[in-house]
Amino acid sequence: MAKQDLIEMDGEVIETLPNTTFRVKLENEHVVTAHISGRMRKNYIRILTGDKVKVEITPF
């Protein structure tokens, strides 16, 4: 899937799940399960509950 096919949305982490997975509440009040990108995992970036995040969603 091409990079331009992604939808970018802002959200807030509402719950931290195992294996670097998070429950994120989007601007439009939808709740999705998300995981961090490989680059963030490689650099040990910590994401905590309440953090504002940018989520890329495929239109799949």
PDB file of N, H, CA, C and O in Angstrom:
ATOM      1  N   MET A   1       0.851  -1.174   0.000  1.00  0.00           N
ATOM      2  CA  MET A   1       0.000   0.000   0.000  1.00  0.00           C
ATOM      3  C   MET A   1       0.895   1.235   0.000  1.00  0.00           C
ATOM      4  O   MET A   1       1.859   1.319   0.761  1.00  0.00           O
ATOM      5  N   ALA A   2       0.568   2.173  -0.849  1.00  0.00           N
ATOM      6  H   ALA A   2      -0.215   2.104  -1.468  1.00  0.00           H
ATOM      7  CA  ALA A   2       1.386   3.374  -0.992  1.00  0.00           C
ATOM      8  C   ALA A   2       1.209   4.309   0.192  1.00  0.00           C
ATOM      9  O   ALA A   2       0.163   4.322   0.840  1.00  0.00           O
ATOM     10  N   LYS A   3       2.240   5.085   0.464  1.00  0.00           N
ATOM     11  H   LYS A   3       3.090   5.075  -0.063  1.00  0.00           H
ATOM     12  CA  LYS A   3       2.227   6.021   1.590  1.00  0.00           C
ATOM     13  C   LYS A   3       1.098   7.040   1.452  1.00  0.00           C
ATOM     14  O   LYS A   3       0.519   7.447   2.459  1.00  0.00           O
ATOM     15  N   GLN A   4       0.771   7.462   0.225  1.00  0.00           N
ATOM     16  H   GLN A   4       1.241   7.131  -0.593  1.00  0.00           H
ATOM     17  CA  GLN A   4      -0.266   8.479   0.049  1.00  0.00           C
ATOM     18  C   GLN A   4      -1.675   7.937   0.294  1.00  0.00           C
ATOM     19  O   GLN A   4      -2.623   8.719   0.370  1.00  0.00           O
ATOM     20  N   ASP A   5      -1.834   6.626   0.418  1.00  0.00           N
ATOM     21  H   ASP A   5      -1.064   5.991   0.356  1.00  0.00           H
ATOM     22  CA  ASP A   5      -3.144   6.038   0.692  1.00  0.00           C
ATOM     23  C   ASP A   5      -3.503   6.058   2.173  1.00  0.00           C
ATOM     24  O   ASP A   5      -4.602   5.644   2.541  1.00  0.00           O
ATOM     25  N   LEU A   6      -2.603   6.529   3.028  1.00  0.00           N
ATOM     26  H   LEU A   6      -1.710   6.866   2.729  1.00  0.00           H
ATOM     27  CA  LEU A   6      -2.852   6.536   4.465  1.00  0.00           C
ATOM     28  C   LEU A   6      -3.665   7.754   4.883  1.00  0.00           C
ATOM     29  O   LEU A   6      -3.570   8.820   4.274  1.00  0.00           O
ATOM     30  N   ILE A   7      -4.465   7.581   5.930  1.00  0.00           N
ATOM     31  H   ILE A   7      -4.542   6.715   6.425  1.00  0.00           H
ATOM     32  CA  ILE A   7      -5.233   8.672   6.529  1.00  0.00           C
ATOM     33  C   ILE A   7      -4.559   9.009   7.853  1.00  0.00           C
ATOM     34  O   ILE A   7      -4.348   8.125   8.683  1.00  0.00           O
ATOM     35  N   GLU A   8      -4.222  10.273   8.055  1.00  0.00           N
ATOM     36  H   GLU A   8      -4.394  10.991   7.380  1.00  0.00           H
ATOM     37  CA  GLU A   8      -3.563  10.716   9.287  1.00  0.00           C
ATOM     38  C   GLU A   8      -4.574  11.389  10.197  1.00  0.00           C
ATOM     39  O   GLU A   8      -5.310  12.278   9.768  1.00  0.00           O
ATOM     40  N   MET A   9      -4.613  10.964  11.459  1.00  0.00           N
ATOM     41  H   MET A   9      -4.016  10.242  11.807  1.00  0.00           H
ATOM     42  CA  MET A   9      -5.524  11.557  12.432  1.00  0.00           C
ATOM     43  C   MET A   9      -4.786  11.759  13.746  1.00  0.00           C
ATOM     44  O   MET A   9      -3.819  11.058  14.043  1.00  0.00           O
ATOM     45  N   ASP A  10      -5.251  12.724  14.529  1.00  0.00           N
ATOM     46  H   ASP A  10      -6.037  13.294  14.288  1.00  0.00           H
ATOM     47  CA  ASP A  10      -4.707  12.953  15.860  1.00  0.00           C
ATOM     48  C   ASP A  10      -5.569  12.220  16.874  1.00  0.00           C
ATOM     49  O   ASP A  10      -6.770  12.043  16.670  1.00  0.00           O
ATOM     50  N   GLY A  11      -4.953  11.797  17.961  1.00  0.00           N
ATOM     51  H   GLY A  11      -3.977  11.940  18.126  1.00  0.00           H
ATOM     52  CA  GLY A  11      -5.685  11.096  19.000  1.00  0.00           C
ATOM     53  C   GLY A  11      -4.965  11.184  20.327  1.00  0.00           C
ATOM     54  O   GLY A  11      -3.923  11.827  20.452  1.00  0.00           O
ATOM     55  N   GLU A  12      -5.548  10.517  21.321  1.00  0.00           N
ATOM     56  H   GLU A  12      -6.395   9.995  21.219  1.00  0.00           H
ATOM     57  CA  GLU A  12      -4.979  10.498  22.665  1.00  0.00           C
ATOM     58  C   GLU A  12      -4.975   9.068  23.173  1.00  0.00           C
ATOM     59  O   GLU A  12      -5.966   8.350  23.034  1.00  0.00           O
ATOM     60  N   VAL A  13      -3.863   8.655  23.763  1.00  0.00           N
ATOM     61  H   VAL A  13      -3.058   9.238  23.877  1.00  0.00           H
ATOM     62  CA  VAL A  13      -3.738   7.304  24.315  1.00  0.00           C
ATOM     63  C   VAL A  13      -4.604   7.218  25.568  1.00  0.00           C
ATOM     64  O   VAL A  13      -4.423   7.991  26.508  1.00  0.00           O
ATOM     65  N   ILE A  14      -5.547   6.271  25.576  1.00  0.00           N
ATOM     66  H   ILE A  14      -5.693   5.643  24.813  1.00  0.00           H
ATOM     67  CA  ILE A  14      -6.426   6.128  26.739  1.00  0.00           C
ATOM     68  C   ILE A  14      -6.107   4.875  27.551  1.00  0.00           C
ATOM     69  O   ILE A  14      -6.532   4.747  28.700  1.00  0.00           O
ATOM     70  N   GLU A  15      -5.348   3.941  26.939  1.00  0.00           N
ATOM     71  H   GLU A  15      -5.003   4.045  26.006  1.00  0.00           H
ATOM     72  CA  GLU A  15      -5.007   2.709  27.662  1.00  0.00           C
ATOM     73  C   GLU A  15      -3.745   2.110  27.048  1.00  0.00           C
ATOM     74  O   GLU A  15      -3.577   2.106  25.829  1.00  0.00           O
ATOM     75  N   THR A  16      -2.870   1.610  27.898  1.00  0.00           N
ATOM     76  H   THR A  16      -3.006   1.613  28.888  1.00  0.00           H
ATOM     77  CA  THR A  16      -1.662   0.925  27.442  1.00  0.00           C
ATOM     78  C   THR A  16      -1.900  -0.571  27.542  1.00  0.00           C
ATOM     79  O   THR A  16      -2.290  -1.077  28.594  1.00  0.00           O
ATOM     80  N   LEU A  17      -1.664  -1.280  26.441  1.00  0.00           N
ATOM     81  H   LEU A  17      -1.347  -0.869  25.586  1.00  0.00           H
ATOM     82  CA  LEU A  17      -1.856  -2.722  26.370  1.00  0.00           C
ATOM     83  C   LEU A  17      -0.493  -3.402  26.231  1.00  0.00           C
ATOM     84  O   LEU A  17       0.505  -2.724  25.986  1.00  0.00           O
ATOM     85  N   PRO A  18      -0.433  -4.721  26.383  1.00  0.00           N
ATOM     86  CA  PRO A  18       0.856  -5.417  26.266  1.00  0.00           C
ATOM     87  C   PRO A  18       1.450  -5.327  24.853  1.00  0.00           C
ATOM     88  O   PRO A  18       0.742  -5.053  23.884  1.00  0.00           O
ATOM     89  N   ASN A  19       2.750  -5.562  24.763  1.00  0.00           N
ATOM     90  H   ASN A  19       3.325  -5.785  25.551  1.00  0.00           H
ATOM     91  CA  ASN A  19       3.485  -5.628  23.497  1.00  0.00           C
ATOM     92  C   ASN A  19       3.417  -4.334  22.691  1.00  0.00           C
ATOM     93  O   ASN A  19       3.157  -4.363  21.489  1.00  0.00           O
ATOM     94  N   THR A  20       3.648  -3.216  23.341  1.00  0.00           N
ATOM     95  H   THR A  20       3.859  -3.192  24.318  1.00  0.00           H
ATOM     96  CA  THR A  20       3.658  -1.882  22.715  1.00  0.00           C
ATOM     97  C   THR A  20       2.412  -1.628  21.867  1.00  0.00           C
ATOM     98  O   THR A  20       2.495  -1.096  20.760  1.00  0.00           O
ATOM     99  N   THR A  21       1.270  -2.015  22.402  1.00  0.00           N
ATOM    100  H   THR A  21       1.203  -2.448  23.301  1.00  0.00           H
ATOM    101  CA  THR A  21      -0.018  -1.767  21.766  1.00  0.00           C
ATOM    102  C   THR A  21      -0.795  -0.806  22.651  1.00  0.00           C
ATOM    103  O   THR A  21      -0.672  -0.837  23.875  1.00  0.00           O
ATOM    104  N   PHE A  22      -1.592   0.044  22.027  1.00  0.00           N
ATOM    105  H   PHE A  22      -1.693   0.069  21.032  1.00  0.00           H
ATOM    106  CA  PHE A  22      -2.299   1.086  22.764  1.00  0.00           C
ATOM    107  C   PHE A  22      -3.726   1.217  22.261  1.00  0.00           C
ATOM    108  O   PHE A  22      -4.015   0.945  21.096  1.00  0.00           O
ATOM    109  N   ARG A  23      -4.615   1.637  23.152  1.00  0.00           N
ATOM    110  H   ARG A  23      -4.380   1.858  24.098  1.00  0.00           H
ATOM    111  CA  ARG A  23      -5.971   1.995  22.757  1.00  0.00           C
ATOM    112  C   ARG A  23      -5.976   3.515  22.640  1.00  0.00           C
ATOM    113  O   ARG A  23      -5.645   4.224  23.589  1.00  0.00           O
ATOM    114  N   VAL A  24      -6.359   4.007  21.453  1.00  0.00           N
ATOM    115  H   VAL A  24      -6.627   3.430  20.681  1.00  0.00           H
ATOM    116  CA  VAL A  24      -6.279   5.430  21.143  1.00  0.00           C
ATOM    117  C   VAL A  24      -7.665   5.954  20.792  1.00  0.00           C
ATOM    118  O   VAL A  24      -8.384   5.362  19.987  1.00  0.00           O
ATOM    119  N   LYS A  25      -8.030   7.084  21.414  1.00  0.00           N
ATOM    120  H   LYS A  25      -7.446   7.565  22.068  1.00  0.00           H
ATOM    121  CA  LYS A  25      -9.293   7.751  21.107  1.00  0.00           C
ATOM    122  C   LYS A  25      -8.996   8.846  20.092  1.00  0.00           C
ATOM    123  O   LYS A  25      -8.228   9.766  20.373  1.00  0.00           O
ATOM    124  N   LEU A  26      -9.603   8.747  18.912  1.00  0.00           N
ATOM    125  H   LEU A  26     -10.226   7.999  18.684  1.00  0.00           H
ATOM    126  CA  LEU A  26      -9.360   9.699  17.835  1.00  0.00           C
ATOM    127  C   LEU A  26     -10.184  10.964  18.020  1.00  0.00           C
ATOM    128  O   LEU A  26     -11.055  11.028  18.886  1.00  0.00           O
ATOM    129  N   GLU A  27      -9.898  11.978  17.192  1.00  0.00           N
ATOM    130  H   GLU A  27      -9.190  11.926  16.488  1.00  0.00           H
ATOM    131  CA  GLU A  27     -10.623  13.254  17.258  1.00  0.00           C
ATOM    132  C   GLU A  27     -12.123  13.072  17.061  1.00  0.00           C
ATOM    133  O   GLU A  27     -12.925  13.788  17.661  1.00  0.00           O
ATOM    134  N   ASN A  28     -12.500  12.106  16.215  1.00  0.00           N
ATOM    135  H   ASN A  28     -11.849  11.525  15.728  1.00  0.00           H
ATOM    136  CA  ASN A  28     -13.912  11.892  15.907  1.00  0.00           C
ATOM    137  C   ASN A  28     -14.584  10.926  16.889  1.00  0.00           C
ATOM    138  O   ASN A  28     -15.641  10.369  16.594  1.00  0.00           O
ATOM    139  N   GLU A  29     -13.963  10.734  18.053  1.00  0.00           N
ATOM    140  H   GLU A  29     -13.104  11.187  18.293  1.00  0.00           H
ATOM    141  CA  GLU A  29     -14.487   9.918  19.157  1.00  0.00           C
ATOM    142  C   GLU A  29     -14.427   8.408  18.904  1.00  0.00           C
ATOM    143  O   GLU A  29     -14.891   7.646  19.752  1.00  0.00           O
ATOM    144  N   HIS A  30     -13.878   7.945  17.782  1.00  0.00           N
ATOM    145  H   HIS A  30     -13.501   8.564  17.093  1.00  0.00           H
ATOM    146  CA  HIS A  30     -13.689   6.517  17.567  1.00  0.00           C
ATOM    147  C   HIS A  30     -12.504   6.043  18.410  1.00  0.00           C
ATOM    148  O   HIS A  30     -11.553   6.791  18.636  1.00  0.00           O
ATOM    149  N   VAL A  31     -12.571   4.798  18.868  1.00  0.00           N
ATOM    150  H   VAL A  31     -13.344   4.190  18.684  1.00  0.00           H
ATOM    151  CA  VAL A  31     -11.476   4.213  19.642  1.00  0.00           C
ATOM    152  C   VAL A  31     -10.868   3.091  18.804  1.00  0.00           C
ATOM    153  O   VAL A  31     -11.577   2.193  18.350  1.00  0.00           O
ATOM    154  N   VAL A  32      -9.549   3.146  18.601  1.00  0.00           N
ATOM    155  H   VAL A  32      -8.973   3.875  18.970  1.00  0.00           H
ATOM    156  CA  VAL A  32      -8.850   2.141  17.805  1.00  0.00           C
ATOM    157  C   VAL A  32      -7.706   1.552  18.620  1.00  0.00           C
ATOM    158  O   VAL A  32      -7.233   2.161  19.580  1.00  0.00           O
ATOM    159  N   THR A  33      -7.268   0.363  18.225  1.00  0.00           N
ATOM    160  H   THR A  33      -7.652  -0.132  17.445  1.00  0.00           H
ATOM    161  CA  THR A  33      -6.084  -0.252  18.809  1.00  0.00           C
ATOM    162  C   THR A  33      -4.920   0.040  17.871  1.00  0.00           C
ATOM    163  O   THR A  33      -5.012  -0.208  16.669  1.00  0.00           O
ATOM    164  N   ALA A  34      -3.835   0.561  18.410  1.00  0.00           N
ATOM    165  H   ALA A  34      -3.760   0.763  19.387  1.00  0.00           H
ATOM    166  CA  ALA A  34      -2.698   0.968  17.585  1.00  0.00           C
ATOM    167  C   ALA A  34      -1.400   0.412  18.158  1.00  0.00           C
ATOM    168  O   ALA A  34      -1.330   0.044  19.331  1.00  0.00           O
ATOM    169  N   HIS A  35      -0.380   0.358  17.315  1.00  0.00           N
ATOM    170  H   HIS A  35      -0.437   0.657  16.363  1.00  0.00           H
ATOM    171  CA  HIS A  35       0.957  -0.040  17.774  1.00  0.00           C
ATOM    172  C   HIS A  35       1.957   0.987  17.268  1.00  0.00           C
ATOM    173  O   HIS A  35       1.670   1.738  16.335  1.00  0.00           O
ATOM    174  N   ILE A  36       3.134   1.017  17.888  1.00  0.00           N
ATOM    175  H   ILE A  36       3.367   0.407  18.646  1.00  0.00           H
ATOM    176  CA  ILE A  36       4.117   2.031  17.512  1.00  0.00           C
ATOM    177  C   ILE A  36       4.906   1.575  16.287  1.00  0.00           C
ATOM    178  O   ILE A  36       4.980   0.385  15.982  1.00  0.00           O
ATOM    179  N   SER A  37       5.484   2.537  15.602  1.00  0.00           N
ATOM    180  H   SER A  37       5.424   3.504  15.850  1.00  0.00           H
ATOM    181  CA  SER A  37       6.274   2.238  14.412  1.00  0.00           C
ATOM    182  C   SER A  37       7.600   1.597  14.810  1.00  0.00           C
ATOM    183  O   SER A  37       8.022   1.691  15.963  1.00  0.00           O
ATOM    184  N   GLY A  38       8.242   0.958  13.869  1.00  0.00           N
ATOM    185  H   GLY A  38       7.899   0.881  12.933  1.00  0.00           H
ATOM    186  CA  GLY A  38       9.521   0.295  14.112  1.00  0.00           C
ATOM    187  C   GLY A  38      10.606   1.251  14.561  1.00  0.00           C
ATOM    188  O   GLY A  38      11.431   0.905  15.406  1.00  0.00           O
ATOM    189  N   ARG A  39      10.613   2.458  13.998  1.00  0.00           N
ATOM    190  H   ARG A  39       9.943   2.739  13.311  1.00  0.00           H
ATOM    191  CA  ARG A  39      11.638   3.443  14.366  1.00  0.00           C
ATOM    192  C   ARG A  39      11.476   3.860  15.830  1.00  0.00           C
ATOM    193  O   ARG A  39      12.469   4.029  16.537  1.00  0.00           O
ATOM    194  N   MET A  40      10.238   4.025  16.287  1.00  0.00           N
ATOM    195  H   MET A  40       9.431   3.888  15.713  1.00  0.00           H
ATOM    196  CA  MET A  40      10.003   4.396  17.690  1.00  0.00           C
ATOM    197  C   MET A  40      10.384   3.240  18.614  1.00  0.00           C
ATOM    198  O   MET A  40      10.911   3.461  19.705  1.00  0.00           O
ATOM    199  N   ARG A  41      10.123   2.031  18.185  1.00  0.00           N
ATOM    200  H   ARG A  41       9.696   1.851  17.299  1.00  0.00           H
ATOM    201  CA  ARG A  41      10.478   0.853  18.987  1.00  0.00           C
ATOM    202  C   ARG A  41      11.995   0.718  19.075  1.00  0.00           C
ATOM    203  O   ARG A  41      12.532   0.414  20.140  1.00  0.00           O
ATOM    204  N   LYS A  42      12.681   0.944  17.966  1.00  0.00           N
ATOM    205  H   LYS A  42      12.245   1.191  17.101  1.00  0.00           H
ATOM    206  CA  LYS A  42      14.138   0.832  17.919  1.00  0.00           C
ATOM    207  C   LYS A  42      14.811   1.842  18.845  1.00  0.00           C
ATOM    208  O   LYS A  42      15.829   1.531  19.463  1.00  0.00           O
ATOM    209  N   ASN A  43      14.254   3.045  18.944  1.00  0.00           N
ATOM    210  H   ASN A  43      13.427   3.298  18.442  1.00  0.00           H
ATOM    211  CA  ASN A  43      14.841   4.110  19.759  1.00  0.00           C
ATOM    212  C   ASN A  43      14.262   4.174  21.169  1.00  0.00           C
ATOM    213  O   ASN A  43      14.519   5.129  21.902  1.00  0.00           O
ATOM    214  N   TYR A  44      13.488   3.173  21.550  1.00  0.00           N
ATOM    215  H   TYR A  44      13.278   2.397  20.954  1.00  0.00           H
ATOM    216  CA  TYR A  44      12.926   3.057  22.904  1.00  0.00           C
ATOM    217  C   TYR A  44      12.121   4.292  23.312  1.00  0.00           C
ATOM    218  O   TYR A  44      12.261   4.783  24.432  1.00  0.00           O
ATOM    219  N   ILE A  45      11.284   4.791  22.410  1.00  0.00           N
ATOM    220  H   ILE A  45      11.170   4.392  21.500  1.00  0.00           H
ATOM    221  CA  ILE A  45      10.412   5.920  22.724  1.00  0.00           C
ATOM    222  C   ILE A  45       9.285   5.408  23.615  1.00  0.00           C
ATOM    223  O   ILE A  45       8.626   4.423  23.281  1.00  0.00           O
ATOM    224  N   ARG A  46       9.061   6.071  24.745  1.00  0.00           N
ATOM    225  H   ARG A  46       9.596   6.871  25.016  1.00  0.00           H
ATOM    226  CA  ARG A  46       8.011   5.650  25.676  1.00  0.00           C
ATOM    227  C   ARG A  46       6.748   6.449  25.423  1.00  0.00           C
ATOM    228  O   ARG A  46       6.792   7.673  25.303  1.00  0.00           O
ATOM    229  N   ILE A  47       5.630   5.760  25.343  1.00  0.00           N
ATOM    230  H   ILE A  47       5.594   4.765  25.441  1.00  0.00           H
ATOM    231  CA  ILE A  47       4.326   6.391  25.181  1.00  0.00           C
ATOM    232  C   ILE A  47       3.514   6.044  26.416  1.00  0.00           C
ATOM    233  O   ILE A  47       3.405   4.875  26.786  1.00  0.00           O
ATOM    234  N   LEU A  48       2.948   7.055  27.051  1.00  0.00           N
ATOM    235  H   LEU A  48       3.037   8.005  26.750  1.00  0.00           H
ATOM    236  CA  LEU A  48       2.188   6.864  28.280  1.00  0.00           C
ATOM    237  C   LEU A  48       0.730   7.231  28.062  1.00  0.00           C
ATOM    238  O   LEU A  48       0.392   7.917  27.097  1.00  0.00           O
ATOM    239  N   THR A  49      -0.130   6.774  28.959  1.00  0.00           N
ATOM    240  H   THR A  49       0.145   6.217  29.743  1.00  0.00           H
ATOM    241  CA  THR A  49      -1.544   7.124  28.916  1.00  0.00           C
ATOM    242  C   THR A  49      -1.687   8.637  29.018  1.00  0.00           C
ATOM    243  O   THR A  49      -1.073   9.272  29.876  1.00  0.00           O
ATOM    244  N   GLY A  50      -2.504   9.209  28.135  1.00  0.00           N
ATOM    245  H   GLY A  50      -3.003   8.693  27.438  1.00  0.00           H
ATOM    246  CA  GLY A  50      -2.706  10.655  28.120  1.00  0.00           C
ATOM    247  C   GLY A  50      -1.880  11.373  27.070  1.00  0.00           C
ATOM    248  O   GLY A  50      -2.120  12.550  26.801  1.00  0.00           O
ATOM    249  N   ASP A  51      -0.911  10.692  26.468  1.00  0.00           N
ATOM    250  H   ASP A  51      -0.716   9.736  26.686  1.00  0.00           H
ATOM    251  CA  ASP A  51      -0.083  11.314  25.431  1.00  0.00           C
ATOM    252  C   ASP A  51      -0.903  11.568  24.170  1.00  0.00           C
ATOM    253  O   ASP A  51      -1.768  10.771  23.807  1.00  0.00           O
ATOM    254  N   LYS A  52      -0.621  12.684  23.512  1.00  0.00           N
ATOM    255  H   LYS A  52       0.081  13.332  23.807  1.00  0.00           H
ATOM    256  CA  LYS A  52      -1.231  12.999  22.220  1.00  0.00           C
ATOM    257  C   LYS A  52      -0.386  12.321  21.152  1.00  0.00           C
ATOM    258  O   LYS A  52       0.841  12.415  21.177  1.00  0.00           O
ATOM    259  N   VAL A  53      -1.036  11.640  20.217  1.00  0.00           N
ATOM    260  H   VAL A  53      -2.033  11.563  20.197  1.00  0.00           H
ATOM    261  CA  VAL A  53      -0.324  10.911  19.171  1.00  0.00           C
ATOM    262  C   VAL A  53      -0.942  11.198  17.809  1.00  0.00           C
ATOM    263  O   VAL A  53      -2.089  11.633  17.711  1.00  0.00           O
ATOM    264  N   LYS A  54      -0.167  10.949  16.770  1.00  0.00           N
ATOM    265  H   LYS A  54       0.765  10.595  16.850  1.00  0.00           H
ATOM    266  CA  LYS A  54      -0.653  11.031  15.401  1.00  0.00           C
ATOM    267  C   LYS A  54      -0.741   9.599  14.894  1.00  0.00           C
ATOM    268  O   LYS A  54       0.230   8.847  14.977  1.00  0.00           O
ATOM    269  N   VAL A  55      -1.900   9.219  14.369  1.00  0.00           N
ATOM    270  H   VAL A  55      -2.690   9.829  14.301  1.00  0.00           H
ATOM    271  CA  VAL A  55      -2.154   7.846  13.951  1.00  0.00           C
ATOM    272  C   VAL A  55      -2.325   7.818  12.440  1.00  0.00           C
ATOM    273  O   VAL A  55      -3.039   8.648  11.877  1.00  0.00           O
ATOM    274  N   GLU A  56      -1.672   6.866  11.781  1.00  0.00           N
ATOM    275  H   GLU A  56      -1.092   6.191  12.237  1.00  0.00           H
ATOM    276  CA  GLU A  56      -1.858   6.655  10.351  1.00  0.00           C
ATOM    277  C   GLU A  56      -2.748   5.433  10.177  1.00  0.00           C
ATOM    278  O   GLU A  56      -2.442   4.354  10.685  1.00  0.00           O
ATOM    279  N   ILE A  57      -3.850   5.610   9.457  1.00  0.00           N
ATOM    280  H   ILE A  57      -4.098   6.486   9.045  1.00  0.00           H
ATOM    281  CA  ILE A  57      -4.840   4.550   9.276  1.00  0.00           C
ATOM    282  C   ILE A  57      -4.954   4.236   7.792  1.00  0.00           C
ATOM    283  O   ILE A  57      -5.014   5.146   6.965  1.00  0.00           O
ATOM    284  N   THR A  58      -4.984   2.953   7.453  1.00  0.00           N
ATOM    285  H   THR A  58      -4.936   2.213   8.125  1.00  0.00           H
ATOM    286  CA  THR A  58      -5.215   2.574   6.065  1.00  0.00           C
ATOM    287  C   THR A  58      -6.719   2.567   5.814  1.00  0.00           C
ATOM    288  O   THR A  58      -7.484   2.249   6.724  1.00  0.00           O
ATOM    289  N   PRO A  59      -7.157   2.903   4.623  1.00  0.00           N
ATOM    290  CA  PRO A  59      -8.599   2.899   4.324  1.00  0.00           C
ATOM    291  C   PRO A  59      -9.129   1.494   4.064  1.00  0.00           C
ATOM    292  O   PRO A  59     -10.182   1.337   3.445  1.00  0.00           O
ATOM    293  N   PHE A  60      -8.440   0.505   4.512  1.00  0.00           N
ATOM    294  H   PHE A  60      -7.585   0.632   5.015  1.00  0.00           H
ATOM    295  CA  PHE A  60      -8.730  -0.906   4.294  1.00  0.00           C
ATOM    296  C   PHE A  60      -9.963  -1.332   5.030  1.00  0.00           C
ATOM    297  O   PHE A  60     -10.355  -2.496   4.956  1.00  0.00           O
TER     298      PHE A  60
END
